[in-house]
Amino acid sequence: MAKKILLLAGDFVEDYEVMVPFQALQSVGLEVHAICPDKQSGENVATAIHDFVGFQTYAELRGHNFTLNYSFDKVNLDDYDGLYITGGRAPEYIRLNARIIEIVQYFFEKNLPVAAICHGIQILTAANVVKGKTLTAYPAVGPEVTLAGGNFKDILATDAITDGNLTTSPAWPGHPAILKEFYKLLNINISL
């Protein structure tokens, strides 16, 4: 029986940060349920493309539509082996949903594997689960991590940090690193 992963998304999730893990996790045989508060399977969320093109921060362009494949109100947390939290602008508003906070806290209470990338760490800080953890995020989220009692590390965007059941990366260039770490947390071995 395939392991199941719950993937949190919302409108203006970063395009790569939802598309890449959704497809990569499925490519190794995992069943991935992509959800958004108050949306049903088959509905879309808009994505945003974040890139650095000479400004002091990232520029944002409209990305693709991403089709959710599971209904938010049908989630039974006991069915899942891991949680993947995407980035972009979605975390700033989906973290206001009480059920999102309950979901995140459940995975930490059960010590199940959790991956979070970029601004997705805003959901972790709102859920009050980073105290004492060493993690990374998009640098602008660093002060939130510190205020929530986490040990923020500013690392290369291509890297990831794992502390216990949690692996994090600053941005989409870190997909190879965060996915590799998430597979380890899930006890998935890939060999050539």
C-alpha positions in Angstrom: 0.0 0.0 0.0 1.5 3.4 -1.1 2.3 5.9 1.6 0.1 9.0 1.5 1.3 12.6 1.6 -0.9 15.6 2.4 0.2 18.7 0.4 -1.0 22.1 1.6 -1.6 24.7 -1.1 -3.7 27.8 -1.8 -4.2 30.6 -4.3 -0.9 32.1 -5.4 1.2 29.2 -4.2 4.6 29.5 -5.9 4.3 27.6 -9.2 7.4 25.4 -8.9 6.8 24.9 -5.1 3.6 23.1 -5.8 4.1 21.5 -9.2 7.6 20.0 -8.6 6.9 18.2 -5.2 3.4 17.1 -6.3 4.9 15.4 -9.4 8.2 14.2 -7.8 6.5 12.6 -4.8 4.1 10.7 -7.1 7.0 9.6 -9.3 8.4 7.5 -6.5 5.0 5.8 -5.8 3.6 8.0 -3.1 -0.1 9.0 -3.2 -0.3 12.8 -2.8 -3.5 14.6 -1.8 -3.2 18.3 -2.7 -5.7 20.4 -0.7 -6.7 24.0 -0.1 -9.1 25.4 2.6 -12.7 25.5 1.4 -11.9 23.9 -2.0 -12.9 20.6 -3.4 -11.2 18.0 -5.6 -11.1 19.2 -9.2 -11.0 22.9 -8.3 -8.0 25.1 -9.1 -5.7 27.4 -7.2 -3.8 30.1 -9.1 -0.1 29.9 -8.9 2.5 32.7 -8.9 6.0 32.6 -10.4 8.6 34.1 -8.1 12.0 35.0 -9.6 14.9 37.3 -9.1 15.4 39.7 -11.9 17.4 42.7 -10.5 15.0 44.0 -7.7 15.8 43.9 -4.0 13.2 41.1 -3.7 11.6 38.7 -6.0 9.2 39.7 -8.8 5.9 37.9 -9.0 4.2 36.9 -12.2 1.0 34.9 -12.7 1.7 31.2 -13.1 -0.4 28.2 -14.1 -3.6 26.9 -12.6 -3.0 23.9 -10.3 -5.8 21.4 -10.0 -6.4 20.1 -6.5 -7.0 16.4 -6.3 -8.6 16.1 -2.9 -11.3 17.9 -1.0 -10.3 19.8 2.1 -13.3 18.7 4.1 -12.6 15.0 3.5 -9.1 14.9 5.0 -8.7 12.2 7.7 -5.3 12.8 9.3 -4.9 9.2 10.3 -4.6 8.3 6.6 -1.3 10.2 6.1 2.3 9.4 6.5 3.8 12.8 5.8 3.0 16.5 5.2 4.4 18.8 2.5 3.9 22.5 2.9 4.3 24.7 -0.2 5.4 28.3 -0.4 4.5 31.4 -2.3 1.8 33.8 -1.0 -0.6 31.1 0.0 0.9 30.5 3.4 0.2 34.0 4.6 -3.6 33.4 4.4 -4.1 29.7 4.7 -2.4 29.8 8.1 -5.4 31.8 9.3 -7.6 28.7 8.8 -7.9 26.9 12.1 -8.0 23.4 10.4 -4.7 24.1 8.7 -3.1 24.8 12.1 -4.7 21.6 13.5 -3.3 19.6 10.6 0.2 20.9 11.1 0.1 20.4 14.9 -1.1 16.8 14.3 1.9 15.9 12.3 4.3 17.3 14.9 2.4 15.6 17.8 2.7 12.3 15.9 6.4 13.0 15.0 5.5 12.3 11.3 7.7 13.6 8.4 7.1 17.3 7.5 8.7 19.2 4.6 8.2 23.0 4.3 9.7 25.3 1.7 10.1 29.1 1.4 7.2 31.0 2.9 5.5 27.7 3.9 7.4 28.1 7.1 4.9 30.9 8.0 2.4 28.1 8.6 4.8 26.4 11.0 5.3 29.5 13.0 1.6 30.2 13.2 1.1 26.6 14.4 3.7 27.1 17.1 5.7 24.0 16.2 9.2 25.5 15.6 10.3 26.2 19.2 13.8 24.6 19.7 14.0 23.5 16.0 16.8 24.4 13.6 15.3 25.3 10.3 15.5 27.6 7.3 13.0 29.6 5.2 12.9 32.4 2.7 15.1 35.0 4.5 12.2 37.4 5.0 10.5 34.8 7.1 13.6 34.4 9.4 12.4 37.0 12.0 9.1 35.0 12.3 11.1 31.8 13.0 13.2 33.5 15.6 10.1 35.1 17.3 8.5 31.7 17.4 11.5 30.2 19.2 13.1 28.5 16.3 16.8 28.6 15.4 16.8 30.2 11.9 19.7 29.4 9.5 20.2 31.5 6.4 21.6 28.9 4.0 22.0 28.7 0.2 18.7 28.4 -1.7 19.9 25.1 -3.1 20.2 23.5 0.3 17.9 22.0 3.0 18.1 21.6 6.8 16.6 18.6 8.6 16.0 18.6 12.4 14.1 15.6 13.7 10.9 15.1 11.7 11.2 18.5 9.9 13.1 19.3 6.7 13.1 22.9 5.3 14.6 24.8 2.3 14.6 28.5 1.5 13.2 28.4 -2.0 12.5 26.3 -5.1 16.2 25.9 -6.1 16.3 23.6 -3.1 13.9 21.0 -4.4 16.5 18.3 -5.0 17.8 18.8 -1.4 14.5 19.0 0.4 12.9 16.1 -1.5 16.0 13.9 -0.8 15.6 14.7 2.9 11.9 14.1 2.9 12.4 10.7 1.2 14.8 9.8 4.0 12.3 10.9 6.7 9.7 8.7 4.9 12.1 5.7 4.9 12.1 5.7 1.1 15.4 4.5 -0.4 16.1 5.3 -4.0 19.1 3.6 -5.6 20.6 3.5 -9.1 
